[in-house]
Amino acid sequence: MSHKKAAGTTKNGRDSNPKYLGIKLSDGSVCKTGSIITRQRGSNMLPGANVGMGKDYTLFALKDGKVKMSSKRKVHFDGKTITKKVAHVV
C-alpha cells in the first residue's frame, strides 16, 4: 500500500527558457564593431548613427566608439506623437 495520496495532473507545469533581453551596453560605454547594444522584441529602441538592426530587432555597433542614447519624437500612423529611444555610436 502506498503511504502518499496519488498526485493529480497539472495544466501549468512548464516554463519557457529565459531570453536574456534588454540593454547590454549603456550610455557612455565603449563598444567595438559588432558588439550588441540592445536585445529586444520589436523596435522599442531605434538605430541611430553607426548602429545596425538585425532581423530580430537586435541593435549592434557598426563602428568602434562610445554608445550615446537620445530620444526622438515620431508621428505614429494614427496621428499620435510617440517618443522613441535612439542608440548612436559616436
Backbone hydrogen bonds in HBPLUS format (Angstrom, degrees):
<---DONOR---> <-ACCEPTOR-->    atom                        ^
c    i                          cat <-CA-CA->   ^        H-A-AA   ^      H-
h    n   atom  resd res      DA  || num        DHA   H-A  angle D-A-AA Bond
n    s   type  num  typ     dist DA aas  dist angle  dist       angle   num
A0022-GLY N   A0039-ARG O   2.77 MM  17  5.20 175.2  1.78 143.9 145.3     1
A0039-ARG N   A0022-GLY O   2.93 MM  17  5.20 169.7  1.94 147.7 149.3     2
A0024-LYS N   A0037-ILE O   2.75 MM  13  5.13 157.2  1.80 139.7 145.9     3
A0025-LEU N   A0037-ILE O   3.25 MM  12  4.90 156.2  2.31 131.9 130.3     4
A0029-SER N   A0026-SER O   3.25 MM   3  5.85 165.3  2.27 135.6 136.3     5
A0028-GLY N   A0067-VAL O   2.71 MM  39  5.20 169.1  1.72 147.2 150.4     6
A0067-VAL N   A0029-SER O   2.93 MM  38  5.59 162.2  1.96 156.2 160.9     7
A0031-CYS N   A0065-GLY O   2.76 MM  34  5.58 169.1  1.77 171.4 172.3     8
A0065-GLY N   A0031-CYS O   3.09 MM  34  5.58 159.0  2.13 154.1 152.7     9
A0035-SER N   A0032-LYS O   3.18 MM   3  5.65 166.4  2.20 132.3 133.0    10
A0034-GLY N   A0061-ALA O   2.73 MM  27  5.03 163.6  1.75 137.1 142.3    11
A0061-ALA N   A0035-SER O   3.01 MM  26  5.57 157.8  2.06 149.1 154.5    12
A0037-ILE N   A0059-LEU O   2.78 MM  22  5.43 165.3  1.81 143.7 148.2    13
A0038-THR N   A0059-LEU O   3.38 MM  21  5.14 160.4  2.42 128.2 132.1    14
A0059-LEU N   A0038-THR O   2.97 MM  21  5.14 155.0  2.03 145.3 152.8    15
A0046-LEU N   A0085-LYS O   2.81 MM  39  6.20 168.1  1.82 157.3 156.9    16
A0087-ALA N   A0046-LEU O   3.03 MM  41  6.41 160.3  2.07 170.9 173.0    17
A0048-GLY N   A0087-ALA O   2.71 MM  39  5.27 133.1  1.93 169.7 155.5    18
A0089-VAL N   A0049-ALA O   2.91 MM  40  6.04 155.7  1.97 157.6 165.8    19
A0062-LEU N   A0050-ASN O   2.86 MM  12  5.03 168.3  1.88 142.4 138.5    20
A0052-GLY N   A0060-PHE O   2.85 MM   8  5.36 162.0  1.88 159.5 163.7    21
A0060-PHE N   A0052-GLY O   2.99 MM   8  5.36 157.5  2.04 143.6 149.6    22
A0054-GLY N   A0058-THR O   2.80 MM   4  5.01 160.1  1.84 144.2 150.9    23
A0057-TYR N   A0054-GLY O   3.05 MM   3  5.11 147.0  2.16 116.1 114.4    24
A0090-VAL N   A0066-LYS O   2.84 MM  24  5.32 157.9  1.89 158.6 157.8    25
A0068-LYS N   A0088-HIS O   2.83 MM  20  5.05 164.3  1.86 142.1 143.8    26
A0088-HIS N   A0068-LYS O   2.79 MM  20  5.05 160.2  1.82 154.5 160.8    27
A0070-SER N   A0086-VAL O   2.88 MM  16  5.19 157.4  1.93 152.7 158.8    28
A0086-VAL N   A0070-SER O   2.73 MM  16  5.19 164.1  1.76 143.9 143.8    29
A0072-LYS N   A0084-LYS O   2.77 MM  12  5.30 152.3  1.84 156.5 165.6    30
A0084-LYS N   A0072-LYS O   2.83 MM  12  5.30 168.8  1.84 159.4 158.7    31
A0074-LYS N   A0082-ILE O   2.79 MM   8  5.39 169.3  1.80 166.2 169.6    32
A0082-ILE N   A0074-LYS O   2.78 MM   8  5.39 161.6  1.81 164.9 167.4    33
A0076-HIS N   A0080-LYS O   2.59 MM   4  5.12 174.2  1.59 172.2 170.0    34
A0079-GLY N   A0076-HIS O   3.06 MM   3  5.31 162.3  2.09 116.0 117.4    35
